[in-house]
Amino acid sequence: MADGTLFGAVGHWLGRRVELSRIVGEAVAEVARAMKAERGTFFLVEPGTGDLVSVAGHFPEVPRIRLAAGQGIAGHVVETGRALVLRRVEDDPRFCAAVDAESGYRTRSLLCVPVHDRAGRILGALQMLNKRGAFTKRDTARLTGLAAQLAMVLEATSLLDRVESPQPGPLRCRYDGVVGESGPMLELYERIARAAPTDATVLVTGPTGTGKGLVARAIHDNGPRIHRPFVTVDCAAMPVTLIENELFGHERGAFTGADRRGIGKLEAAHGGTVFFDEIGELPLPVQGTLLRVLQERRFERIGGHQRVDVDVRVIAATNRDLEVMVERGEFREDLYYRLRVLPIEVPSLRVRGAEDLEMLAQHFVRRAAKRHGRAELRLRQSALERLRAHSWPGNVRELEHCLEGAAVLARGEAIEARDLPLPARSPRRGVNDDAALGRLTWAQMERRYVTAVLAEHQGNRSAAARAMGVARATLLRKIKELGLEDVGRS
């Protein structure tokens, strides 16, 4: 690896929902190869405690290394902010031999440098062990430059959000871009980790705006098909008359205007993953065709007779209750069970709790500030309290759009409560309300939810659809189905 950049080495991971340890681990491995060192370790300063935790490194014998603040060579480097070279570790009393004792590895020489962000804050320490030959002053300068590049890699991921989080405690973030450390999210991460290495069909469920697409992407990006296509089929956005053409493609001359062969999304996803978003919106006639394709993994293009074989992994997502739809005859039972091989439910923002809300808020503010060139933008306590008071019917997507707008509206370097584009009144639901909700039918729940969001946006269908995270056409269809055409309109 040339010293010019680490981004070329780890660029294929960045922007994906890959496990953060995988991204950082690849960067550390590249640095170790460049330095001709046997092993490398990156320690991150844990929020609140100041402890150093190994995020990535070549210690397969030890799952994670934890050093108290100031402990060991890495702790000393973070404490002083100065690099340190040990040509013989046994000559320095600051060296922590406990890790060698636990792992069975013998450290002979060591070079450790602090890792600073662009503001000069120390994020952690980068440590190289046992170079072939002795570590030199030139090596120190070189590793310092590579550490600066590692900091830039970190800034391109969501790991830095956790470092900046006001909540103290252990680092439990797992997938880049998937933010949250509440109990429900830790359970979700475990489900993703179990699903990713397999080819099992996954059905991702959960309320609108919870991030079901991110979960689907994380499953693909952490599995064996990561370097193959990830193709999304938006079942809610496709016109009924074009769905089969979108899925299966067509032969030349199949219909007026078909002057060449068209490849469908299933064929485009060959070798990779096809993600059926909002699968509950798929019309019944197409459901039968799709079931046959999922069972046989072959189909014919429109206007053709030649069979096309496809090797795809299938992930589907919906905010609808497919079991209820099956009971109503709106969704095929055999297709439902074919999709529900491995069910994964994504929790609502309200279920995730205040800590995840704040962590997500900081994440979205940081992203919006970067996008709009406002590097110093932060959230005032009054704004956080206003965010906590809102019920978030549109979940994470509504929060993201809210803070994007606030980043533009904020007058100074901090987002105030007045900058948040939220309705004047947003009462919290209480425990008794939840018990009452449990006695409602699905249709009553849908009616109540759609009515509330429409009222919250003064009947604006486009704004309500954005808050719900659905296409405007989907919302209009649901409004007609529920008989809510006059809701929110004077």
N, C-alpha and C positions, 0 to 999 in steps of 0.2 A: 504493500500500500504506500503510495506517495504521501508525503506529509501535507499535501495541499488541502485535503478535506477528508473527513469521515463520512460525509453524506453520500459519496459514491459507493462506499462499502455497505452502508445500512439503508440507502435510499429506497430499496425495494420493500423495506418494512414500514417506513414512515408514511403516514396517511392511512394506514390500515388499522384494523382493530386487533392487532397482534398483542400477545402478552408483552407487557412492558419489560419484563426481565429478559425476554428474547431479543428485543431491540437493543437494550443497553448491553446485554451480554455479547451480542455480535460486535458492537462498537469496542468494548473492552478487549475482545479477542483480537480484533484488528490492530489495536494499539500494542498488545503483547507481541504479535507477530512482527510489527514494525520495529519494536525495541529489542527483538531477539531475546525476550524473556520467557522463562518457563511458564509463569503464571501471572495473571493480573487480577486485581480486585477493585471494584468501585464501591466506596462507602458513601452513603447518603446521610446527612444530618436529619434525625427524626424530629418532627415538630414537637415542641413542648418539653421533651426530655433532654434534647441535645445529644442523645446517644447516637452512635454511628452504627448503621445497619448495612450489611452487604447486600446490594441490589443485584449485582452481577459479579461473577468471578469464577475462577477455575479451582473450586474446592468441592469436588463431587462428594467427598467424604463427610462434609458438614453442610446441612441444608441451608443454614443462614448464620453468619457471624454477627454478633452484637458486642460492641465495645462501649463501655461507659464514657461519658464526656471526658476527654483528656487522656483516655487509656490507650496504651500502645503507641506505636509510631504514627498511625493514622490519626489517633486522637490528638497527639502532640502537634501534628501538622495543621489540623483544623483549628486548634487552639491558638497557635502562633501565626498561622497564615504563611508559613515559610516552608519551602521544600527541604527534604532531608535525604541524604544518601548514607547508607550503612554498607560498607564493604565486607564487614564481618558482624553479623547481628549479635553474636554472643558477647561482643565487646561493649554493648550499649544496654544499660539497665532499663531503658524505656521500652525495649522490645518485649512484646507480650508473647511468651512461649506457649500459652495455653492452647492457642489454635493449632499449633504444630503437634502438641501432645494429643489433642482430640482427633486430628486428621491423620496423624502418622507421617505427614509430609515434613521434610527438613528444609527450613529456610536458611540459606547461607548469606545471601546479599539482598539488599532492598533499596528501592528508590520510591519515594512517596512525594506527591505534590498536591497542593490544594486545588480544588475545582471552584472557580468563581463564575458567577453569572455576569452579564454585561454591566450590571449596576455595582459590581465589586463585592457582592455578598458571597460568602463561602457556602457552597451547596454541599460539599463533601470532600473526599480525598480519593485520588487515583494512585494505586500502589502496584508496582511491578516487582516480581521476585526472581532472583537467580538468573541474571543475564549471562549469556555465554561470553565470558570475559567480564571485566569490572565495569560497573556503572561510572560514568564520567560526568564532568560539568556540562559537556555538550549534550549528554543524555538528559540531564536535568532541564536544560533549556528546551530540548526537543519535546520532552514529556509535558512540560508546562504548556507548550503550544498545542499539543494534542488534547490536553485537559480542557483548554479553552474551546476546542472544537466539540469535545464531548458535552460541554455545557450548552452549546448551540443545538446539539442533537436533543438534549433534554428539553430545551425550550420548544422544540418542534413536537413534543409529546405532551400528554396530560399528566405525566409524573411530576412536573414542576408545580402543577396546581396543588398537589398534595403537600408539597414542601411549603407552599405559601398559605395553606389552609390554617385558619385560626384554631381549629380543633387539635389539641395535642393527642398523642397516642401512637400506637404502632402503625407502620405503613402497610395497609392492606389493599391498596389499589392494585388492579390486576391487568385490565385490558386498556390499551390506549384509546382515549376518546370516550370510554364508558366510565362515567364518574359516579362514585358513591361507595360508602363503606358500611351502610346499615345492615342489620341482620338479613332482611329480605334480599339485598343485593349480593351479600356473600353467598347466600344459597343459590342465587341466579348464576354467579360465577362458577360454582361447582357444577351446575347443570351444563353450562357451556363447555367446561373443561371435559366433562364426560362425553358430550355429544361430538365435539370437534374431531377427534381422531377417527371416528367411525363414518360409515356411509349411510347411517340410519336416516330415514325421513323424519323431519322435525316439524311440529306444529307449534308456532309461537303465538300465544294469546296474551291479551291484556288490554286495558282501556286505550283509547285513542291518545296519541302523543306521548306514550311511555318509552318509546325507543325500540320498538320491535325490529325495525330495520337494522339498527346497530347490533342487536343480538344476532340476527341472521348473518350479518357480515363478520362478526367475531367468530361464529362457528366455522364459516368458510375459511377465514384468514388464519385460523389456528389448526387447520386440518391439512391432509395431504394434497388437497386440490388448490392450495393457495396460489400457485402460479398459473392456474387455469382460469377461464372466464367466470365471473359472477354476474349473471344476467337477471335483471328484475323485470317481472311481469306485473304491471299495476292493473289488477282486475277491475278496480273501480273507475279507472280513467279511460279504459278502452271501449269504444263504441261496440255495441252488441254485434253489428254487422261485420266488424273487422276483426273480432277476437280470434277466429280460427286462422285467418291469414297471418295475424301477429304471432300466433303460437307455432304454426306449422309451415308457413311460407307458401309459395305458389310456383307453378311451372309457367313458362312462357306461353302466352295465349290462353291462360286459364279464365280470364275475364277481360273485358274492354280496358285497355290501357296497360295490360300486363305484357310489355314488350320484351321483358327479360325475366329470368328466374329470380325469385325473391326468397331469401333465407329467413325462416322464422326464428323466434327466440329460443325455442328448444334446440334447434340445430346449432345456433350460435353459442349455446352454452355447453356444447359437447366437450366432455372431459372435465367440466367444472360443475358449478352449482346454478340451478335455476330457482329464483326466489319469487314465489307467488304472493305478492302483497295484497291484502284485502281479499283473500280467497272466498270469503263469504258473499262477495258481490258477483261471483261468476254465475252466469245464467245456467239454469238446469240442463238445457240441451247440451251445452259445452261440457258440463260436469261429467257426463257419460263418456264423451270422447276423451277427455283428459284422463279419466280412470283407466280406460283401455291402454292409453299410451304409457301411463305410470306402471301398469302391470307388465306390458310387453316390451317397453323401452324401444318402440318402433312406431312409425307413422308414415303416412303418404302426404306429400305436399298437395295443396289444392290444385286440381286439374291434372294430377299425375297418378301413375300406377306403380312406380318404383318405390319399394320400401326403404325408408331411411332409418338406420339404427343409430340410437344416441346413448351415450354413457353420461348421465347427469345425476347429481345428487339433488334431492328436492327438499326445499325448506318453504313452508307456507306460514302466513301470518294473518290474523284477523282480530278485530275488536268485537266481533259478533259472537253470540253463544250458539255454536254450531249444533250442539245437542238439541236446543230448542228449535232451531231451524229444521233439523231432521224430523222432529216430532210434527212440525207443521207441514212437512213435505216440501220445504224450500231448499233443502240440501240433501244430496244423496247419502244414505247411510253407509253404503259400501265405500264411497270416496272418503267420507269422514274417517272411517277406521283405517283406510289406507294411508291417510295423511297423519293420523294421530299415533304413529309408532312411538315417537318420543315427544311427549308434550312438555313445553316450557312456558311458564307464566311469568310475565314481566309485571312487577308491582307498580301500582299508581304512586304518584309523587306524595300524596297524602299519607299513604301507608309507610313510605320510606322514612318519614320523620324530618324534624327540623335540621338535624346535622347534615343530612344529604341535601336538603334544600339549600342550605348556606354554601355547601361545597360546590354544588352545581351553579349557584348564583355567581360565586367568585370565578368559576371556570368560564362562564358565558361573558362576564364583564371583561375578563382578561382577553378573550378572543375578540370581542367587539372593539375594545380599546385598540388592539393591534390593527384590526381591519380599518378603523377610522383614524388612525394616527394619533391616538390619545394615550400615550404610554403610562401616564401617571394616574389614570382613572381608577377610582376605588368606590366601594359602597359605604355610605354613612350608616350608622346604627339605626337611624330612623327609617331608612329605606329597607334594611333587613327586617325590622319589625313590621313594616307594611307588607313585605313579601310573606312573612309568616302568617299574617292575618288573612291572606287571600286563600280561597278554597281550591284553586287551580283545577278547574274542570278539564282544561286542555293539557294538563300534566306538564311534562318536561318541555314539550314543544312550545306551549304557551309561555312558560318561564323564559325560554330562549328568546322568543320574539319580543317579550316585554323588556328584557334587558338590552336587546339590540336597539329598541326604540329609545330607552333611557340613556344609552351611551351617546346617542345623537342629540337628545334634548338637554342633557346636563350642561349647566352654564359654567361650572368651574371644574376642579379636578376631582370632585366627588359627586356621586349620584345621590341626590336627596329623594325623600319620599315623594315630593311633588313632581319629580321627573319620571316617575313610573307611570306608564300609560295603562292604569288600572281603573276600573269603575269606582265611583265614590264609595259604594257600599259593597262589601264582600264578606258576609258573615260566615263564620266557621260552622260546620256541622258538628253536633255533639254526639255523645254516646247514644242517647235516646233516639236521635235521628237515624243512626246506623241500625238500631234494632228495628225501627219502623221500615227502613229500606229492605230489610231481610224478609218482610212479609209481602213485598210488592212482586207482581209478575214481571217478566222481562219487558213486555210491552209497556207496562206502567213505568218501569225504570227508564226505558228509552224516551218515553214521552216527557217525563220529568226532567231528564238531562237536557234534551233538545230545547225544551221550553226555557230552562234556566240559562243556557248559553245564549239563546236568541235574545232573551230579556237583558242579559248582561251587556250585549252589544247593540242594544236599542233596535233590534230587528234587522240589523245589517247582515244579510246572508253571507256575503263574502268574508266579513270579519269573523263571523261565527264559525264558518267552515275552516278558516285558518286556525282558530283556537282549538277546534276539534281535531285538526290534522287530517281532514278529509277533503276530497275534491268538492267544489261548489255544487256540481251536478249530483253528487252522492247525497249531499245535504238536502237539496231541493227534492230529490226523490223520497227521502225519508220524511221530510215535512209533509209532502202530499200523502204518503202512506199513513202518517199519524194524524192527519187532519188538522195540521197546525198552520195552515196558510196565513191566518190573520194574526198570529202571535207576534208581538213587538211592533205591529204596524198600527198607526192611529187611523 
